């Protein structure tokens, strides 16, 4: 059924493109640009550069095989500096590029939310590696895809992990006031209540404040079994776990996906992260045989991986596959690239599971991966699919 629906979508879009006018269709020989929208400066620079570098590896491999129809592919960086206003500037830059046929990113929900309409009105395909707010694929635009699970899945899985694995009865949740963090907090609390955990404390934090001691003092008084610290960037997570331990908070520390960074979380915590848990949207890439060549190439060129790069390598390869399919006759349009992305089914890459999208652009069968800090690294301890 999915295959038939995907074929019908492709046929419809191709028909639409054929009657939309010559201005929408270009020769592939005019050039091929792919964008990478992310926060390449600021606190989220480390994971976003891993995203960019991994995507570049995919581009380099395609170019080494002759590009697409003999045309070299060029990846263009768009730095939003973790600021929605800058994200809008990046979106306008990319949508004004006449040979831009797709974008990897944005990887954070509040930037993706701010730019959704701009990309959508231009029919420019976006494939995010991490933006997880459910509403991003509920807004009626057909250009937005993701290779990660949504927050409604992560919220359920985090609730299950807190109850089943950490055996908690009292939970403190601290979250930044940005789209991803607020939404994940809301989803997790909803699911905790459904499974019988109602003794919950919720407070907000400010990103980059460098001092969370006042709110952590409230957490200490609450005496939770688990402290779920939902922040976008690893440096804030490191400060959070360090100050929690300094205050004598003995609860299990559960960090959100941004904490999966050896340097900015584990090292920066000065030992306080030992034994802490985090959840992430990607599996342990070192345990996947299909990823061995990617890991070897990445580490040889860019040093160690955290976990943000593998989905980006996958996303760029999927995007380029769609562009390649759309350009088979030597002509290409943004609309047909979107259609070809929608038709992707059971793409087998390096993540250890086949990639398919539902009719909204969401990943089919996504999961949440849980890790524990042991020494200077993360060890995967569980994977939950909400079942």
Buried (B, 14 or more C-beta within 10 A) or exposed (E): EBEEEBEEBBEEBBEBBEEBEEEBBBEBEEBBBBBBBBBBBBBBBBBBBBBBBBBBBBBBBBBEEEBBBEBEBBBBBBBBBBBBEBBBBBBBBBBEBEBBBBBBBBBBBBBBBBBBEBBBEBBBBBBBBBBBBBBBBEEEBBBBBBBBBBBBBBBBBBBBBBBEBBEBEBBBBBBBEBBBBBBBBBBBBEBBEEEEBEEBBBBBBEBBEEEBEEBBEEBBEBEBBBBBBBBBBBBBBBBBBBBBBEBEBEBBBBBBBBBBBBBBBBBBBEEBBBEBBBBBBBBBBEEBEEBEEBBEBBEEEBEEBBBBBBBBBBBBBBBBBBBBBBBEEEBBBBBBBBBBBBBBBEBEBBBBBEBBBBEBBBBEEBBBBBBBBEEEEBEBBBEBEBE
